[in-house]
Amino acid sequence: MSLKVRADLEQLSRIREYAIEAATALGVVPSAFDDLRLAVDEAVTNIIIHGYDGPGDIELDLTTEGSDLIVRVRDKAPPFDLASAPAIDLSLLGERDKPGGFGVFLMQSVMDDIVHQATKTGNELTMIKLNVVGVSP
């Protein structure tokens, strides 16, 4: 199941709603919805704020493999290296002078695996949540 939208913060609620509707249709247990919503929101927000320097599109694709949920987020922004995301020192949380910087950390915290790859036309982020399809909540 796929959704393609323009890269605009005004699209976030539509993207969140789609992610949950698609997950429901795929048989994902409701207990995984908050993690899914957070991960998708962070990925898409990062693309909108940091990826594009002007108009662009984002494609969100949800599928399953056995009892696992696979979420792919694609864009045509300049390539991004996930490994270049700064490490988060939670002990300094109260001392930060600006908001943000936790997107990758949050995605990694709520999903079981995250893989990024630069493509010929942009980026593809694959996030996996294990054992959430067709299992008891």
C-alpha positions in Angstrom: 0.0 0.0 0.0 1.5 3.3 -1.1 0.9 7.0 -0.6 2.7 9.8 -2.5 2.4 13.4 -1.2 4.3 16.6 -1.6 7.0 17.3 1.0 5.1 19.8 3.1 4.6 19.9 6.9 0.8 20.4 6.1 0.8 16.8 4.8 1.9 15.3 8.2 -1.6 14.5 9.5 -2.5 12.9 6.2 0.6 10.8 6.2 0.0 9.7 9.9 -3.6 8.8 9.1 -2.5 6.8 6.0 0.1 4.9 7.9 -2.4 3.7 10.5 -5.1 2.9 7.9 -2.6 0.9 5.9 -1.3 -0.8 9.0 -4.8 -1.7 10.0 -5.6 -3.1 6.6 -2.4 -5.2 6.7 -3.3 -6.7 10.1 -0.9 -4.9 12.3 -1.7 -5.1 15.9 -3.0 -1.7 17.4 -0.3 -1.9 20.1 2.3 -1.1 17.4 0.5 2.0 16.1 2.1 4.6 18.4 5.6 3.4 17.4 4.7 3.3 13.7 3.2 6.8 13.9 6.3 8.2 15.6 8.8 6.6 13.3 6.9 7.7 10.1 6.4 11.2 11.5 10.1 11.6 12.3 11.3 10.2 9.0 8.9 12.4 6.9 9.6 15.5 9.0 13.4 15.0 8.5 12.9 14.8 4.7 10.7 17.9 4.7 13.0 20.0 6.9 16.4 18.7 5.9 16.1 16.9 2.6 14.5 19.2 0.1 15.5 22.8 -0.6 12.3 23.5 -2.5 9.4 21.4 -3.7 9.5 17.6 -3.7 7.6 14.4 -3.1 7.6 11.7 -0.5 6.4 8.2 -1.0 5.3 6.0 1.9 4.9 2.3 1.3 3.8 -0.3 3.9 4.0 -4.0 3.3 4.4 -7.2 5.4 6.8 -10.1 5.4 5.3 -12.8 7.5 4.5 -11.2 10.9 6.8 -8.2 10.2 5.8 -4.8 9.1 8.0 -3.1 6.5 7.8 0.6 6.0 9.6 2.3 3.2 9.9 6.1 2.9 11.3 7.3 -0.5 12.3 10.8 -1.6 14.2 12.5 -4.4 16.2 14.8 -2.1 20.0 14.8 -2.1 21.5 11.6 -0.7 21.7 11.4 3.1 24.0 9.2 5.1 22.2 7.8 8.1 25.5 7.1 9.8 26.3 10.8 9.7 23.4 11.6 12.1 25.0 12.8 15.4 25.0 10.6 18.4 22.5 11.7 21.1 23.8 12.2 24.7 20.7 12.0 26.8 22.6 13.3 29.8 22.8 16.7 28.1 19.1 16.8 27.3 18.3 19.7 29.7 21.3 21.7 28.5 20.4 21.9 24.8 19.9 25.3 23.4 17.8 24.3 20.4 15.1 21.8 19.7 15.4 18.9 17.4 18.1 16.4 16.6 16.4 13.4 18.0 14.7 12.0 14.8 17.0 9.2 14.0 17.4 8.3 17.6 13.6 8.1 18.1 13.2 6.0 14.9 15.9 3.6 16.1 14.3 3.4 19.5 10.8 2.4 18.3 11.6 0.3 15.3 13.5 -3.0 15.3 15.6 -2.2 12.3 16.3 0.8 10.1 18.2 0.7 6.8 19.0 3.7 4.6 20.2 3.6 1.1 20.9 6.3 -1.4 19.2 5.5 -4.7 19.9 6.9 -8.2 17.2 9.4 -7.7 17.2 10.1 -3.9 16.9 8.1 -0.7 15.0 5.1 0.6 14.6 4.5 4.3 13.4 1.1 5.3 12.0 0.6 8.8 11.0 -2.8 10.2 8.8 -3.7 13.1 9.0 -7.4 14.0 6.2 -9.6 15.0 3.3 -7.1 14.8 1.2 -8.6 12.0 -1.5 -11.2 12.7 -0.3 -11.8 16.3 -2.2 -11.2 19.6 -1.6 -7.7 21.0 
